[in-house]
Amino acid sequence: MEVSNELHPRQPVVVSDKETGTSYILSELLGKGAFAKCYLSKEIGTERLFAVKVVSSSILSDKQHGCFIREEIAIHSLLHHKNIVNFKKAFTENLSLYIVLELCSNGSLKQLMKQRNQLSLVETKYMLKHILTGVKYLHDKDIVHGDLKLENIFLSSRMIPKIGDFGLSTLISYEEDLLTDYCGTMNYMAPEIISHGGHSFAVDIWAVGCILYKMISGKLPFETHSQNVKEKILSCDFDPHHPGLRKKISNFIMKILNKHPRKRPSAEDLLQDEFLSNSFIPSLLPVSCLWEAPMHRDLFSRTHGSNSKCRKLKRNPITRKGRSIVKKIGKNKKLSKLGRNLHKRIVKPDRFAVKNH
């Protein structure tokens, strides 16, 4: 769903769910898509904030569009996971449909990338781990999202990435079933969708690869404004060695953006890959990440032993005396042998420093 630039598109209105007697004040326009507009809303009585998608009667009256909306609600209402935007309820009033959803107050990953252009390696791994965890949950539920992209990854008030917008999602009845609908967003569309060869869960993995490439490099691997974009996707013609990308990252991306869907790893495989499983990933990111790369200390202050390397550091705390010595000798170019060893021992964790790649 595209984010709107309109801050106050109309006067606030009140809508009510007659079954529960709950009413909501709809105010600021948060975004709009092909079938719906999304508004900031406040639940009267509790003052809790939500995002409410409004689908007009004209969309609902269209047989095909109405079917998509009903299927979206049926699928989304089944999902309960920390990396999935929470579905609260859906109701109708005056022939319009209102879908009440969890409010992700820090916007979308697309907004973040528009502000930052590219993320540091630590931030990228943090986002990727959460996205893959959400994708794994969906696939374990036999659900193909079908439209994973920056716009559909939302950030909660605590900077937790959450997958949303299930308008193109499908429930796979049998493991070997293949979908044939030509759907999705071209920048993130897997080769098997373009070739009409039938597709399944692997299309979501491909889309995650495109998201990863964008986060770490600042550009998508397949840009729609480039010539012959379909041919490039079909032949997997992208630059895996984009300037600034480390070899490990390039290799990881190449595993994901494999033109053969059966050769792509699953979400679970990727979560267990050394790229994610054997590296420092903070438990949370500071909200300041929305406009600037986080400071080293901010990442560690938000880590609660979720990573083996971090736990190792916590088992070897730096004493106050050690810190004071480092301050004295840290800038001295002529360190003694003892000073150099102490300096290396205490300051060595610079391998966790945040750098852009």
N, C-alpha and C positions, 0 to 999 in steps of 0.2 A: 504494500500500500504506500503510495507516494505521500510524502509529508507536505502539508499545505503551508503556504506563506501567510495565509489569512489568520490574523490573531483574533478578530471578533467578526466572523462572517454574518452573524445575525444576533438578534436579541435572544437571551437565554429562554428556553422553553421547558415546560414540565411534561414528562410522559410517565404513565403509570402502568404497572403490571396488575391487572384487575384480580388475578388469582391470588396473589400474595398481599396486595394492597400497598406494595412498595412503589415509591415515586422517585424519579431522578430529574435533576436539573441539568439540561444539556447546554453547554456554553461554547467554549473554544473549539474550533475545528482543528483536529490533530493531523488528519490526513484523508486522502480519498483514493479509491481504486476504481476498477471498471464497474463494479456492482454496488459499491457502498461508500458512505462517508463515515468517518470516525470522529466522535466528539468527546471532549473531556466532560465528565459528568460527576455530580455529587448526589449521593443517596440521601434523601431527605430523612431526617431523624437520627441517622448515625454519622452524617457528615463524611462518610468514607468516599474516596475518589475512585472512579472507574473509567475505563474507556468504553464507549458505547458505539457499536457499528449500526448505522441506520440504512436499511435496504428499502427503497421506495416501492410502492405498489406496482409501478410500471415494470420494474425488474421482476418482481414476484409473479406477475401475470404472464410473463414469458415462460413457456413450458420448459425450455432448456435451461435458462438462467435460474428459474425457480428450483429446478432439480439440483443444480450445483449448490445452491444455498442450503437446501435441506440436507444434502449429503455432508456439506461442511459442518453444519451443526451436529449432525449425528456422530461424526467422527470426533470433532473437537470436544464434545461433551463427555466422551469416554476417557479423556486423557487427564492424568494428574501426575505431574512431575515438575521438579524445580527448574528444569530447563525448557519447559513448555508454558507459554502464556496461559494462565488459568481461565477456564470458561466458567462463568457464574450462572447465567441463565439466558433464555431468549423468550420474548413475548411480542405480541402484536397490539397495535393501537392505531385506529384510523387507517387501517389497511397497510400500514408500514410495519416492517419487522425491526425489532431492536435486540441486538446481541450484546449482552453485558460481559465485559472482559476485564481481566486484571490490568491495571494501569502501569505501564513501564515508563516511569517518569523521566528517564534519561534518554528517551528517544530510540532511534534505530542505529544499527551498525553503519548504515549508509550515511547518516548524519555525522557520526563519529569520523568516518573516513573522509567525508567532505571537509571537515574541520582540520583533521590531522594529516591527510593524504596517505600516510603509511604509519604502521605501528612498530614498536620495538619488538625484538624477538620474544622477550618475556611476556609482553602483552598479547602477542599473536598466539603463543602457546596457551595462555590462559583462556582466550576466546575460543580457540580451536577445541580445547579439551571439553569445554561446556557444550559447544555446538555438537560435537561428536557424541557426547553423553546423551543429549536430547535425541539425536538421530538414532542411536542404538535403541533407546526406549521405543521410538516409533516403529522401528523395524522388528523389534521383539513382539510388538503388538500387530504385526503384519500390515503396517501402514506405510505407504509410499507418500512422502510429502508432495513431491512433484513440482515444487516451485521455490526451492531454497535459494535465497539471494540476500544481499546486504539489507535490502528493505524489509525483509521478513525475519530478521534477527533483531530482537528488541532488548533494551537494557533496563533492568529494574533500578530502583532507587539505590540498591547496594551494588550496582554494576554487574549483576548476574545476567549473562546472555540467555535469552528465552526465544524459542522458535514460535512463530505465530503465522496467521493467515493460512488456513487449511482449505481454501477454496478450490484447489486443484488436487487435493489429497484423495487417495484411493485405498480401500481395504482389499488386500490380496486374499482371496478365498483359499487358494492352493499354492503351495510353494513354487510350483513350476509355471504358474500363470504368468503370461506376459501382457502388458498393457499396450494398446495400439493408438491411443489418442495422441495427437500432435499438440503438445501443450508445454507450457513453461516459458521462460524468458531466454531469448536467444543467447545472450552472453554466457549463460549458465547451462545451456542445453547440451545434453550428452549426444555423442555421435549416433547412438542407436535410435534416438528419438527422430533425428533428422532423416535417417535412412529408412524409417518406418519398419525397422526390423523387429519391433517388439521390445519392450523395456520393463524393468522391474526396480528393485531396491537400489541397484548400482547407479541409477541416475542421480540419486541423492548424494552418493559418494562423490560423483563427478562434480556436482555443484559445490560441495564442500571444498573440493580442490581449487575451484575457481575463486571461492571466497578467501581461502588461505593465500593464494597467489596475490590477490588484491591487497590483503592486509600487510603482507611482508614486503611487497614491491611497489605498491601505490598504483598499480594498474591491473586490469583484468587480462588473463591470458588470451582471450578472444574478444576483441572490441567490435561492436556492431558497426562502427563507422568505417572499419577497415574493409577493403575490397575482398570479395570472395570469402566472407566469414564462414559460411556453411562448409565450403571446401576445406578451410583451415581446420575446422572442428572435426570433420570427417577423417582428415589425415593426421589429426593431432599435431598440427603445425603451430607450435608456440615456442617461446624461448625459455627453456628450463634453466638456463644459466644467466638469467637477468643480472645486470651489474649490481653487485652488492649482496647477492644471495650466496650463502655458504653452500658447500658441496652437500652437506647432510640435508639441508633444507631442499635443495634441488632434487636430490634422490627421493626424498619423501614425497614431494609434489609429483614426480614422475610415476611413482607407484599409484597415485590416485588418478592422475589424468592419463590413464591407459585407455586406448580406443577400444579395447576388448573388454566388455563389461564383466565377463566371467573371471578376468584376471585382476580386476580391481579388488583391493582388500575390503573387508567389512568394517563397519564402524568399530566393532570390538577389536578387530585386528589392529586398527590404527591407534586405538587408545593404549594398546599393549606394546606398540612400537617403541623402540628406544628413544626416538625423537621426543616422545611425550613422557614415557614412563621413567626415564632415567635422566631427568633434568629438573631444574628448579622452576616450579610453577606456584605463584602465590595463591592463597585461598581466596583473596579478594583484591580488587584494584581500587585505588582511590578515585573519587569522582573527578578529581583534577585531570584524569586521563582523557576527559572529554575535550580538553583544549591543549594539553601538553603531556609529554612523556613523563612517567612518574619518577620521583627521586628514588634512589637506592633504598634509603631508610623507610620510605613509605611501603615498599613491597615487603620488606621483612617484618614490619610492624603489623602487617595484615596476614602473616603466615602463622598457622597454628599447628606446626608439625605434620602437615599433610605430605611432606616430601622428605625422602631419606637424607638428602644433602643438608636440608635445613635442620633436621633433627640432629645431625652430626655436629653442626655448628653450635647448636644449643647445648650439647653435651660438653663443649669446650669453650665456656664463656671467657670473655676477655676481662681481666681484672681492671680495677680503676688505676692501679699502679702501672699496669701494662699500657693502658690508654695514654696516661700522662707521659710515659717514656716515648711512645710513638709520636706524640705531638712534638716532643723536643727534637727527636732525631729524624722524623719523617721527611723534613725538607733539607736535611744536611746531606750534601753530596759526598762528603768524606765519612761515611759511616764506618764504624769499627766492625770487625767480623761478628762480634756479639750483637751489635746494633742491627746489622743487615739481617741476621738470622731472625731476630725478634721481629723486625719490621716485616719480613716475609711471612712469618708465622701468623701475625695478627692482621695484616692488611691484605693477605693473599686472596680472600674472597672477592676480589675485584672481577673474577670470572663471572660473577652474577651481575655485574654492572649493566645498566640498561643502555643498549646501543641500538641504533637503527641498522637494519640489514636489508 
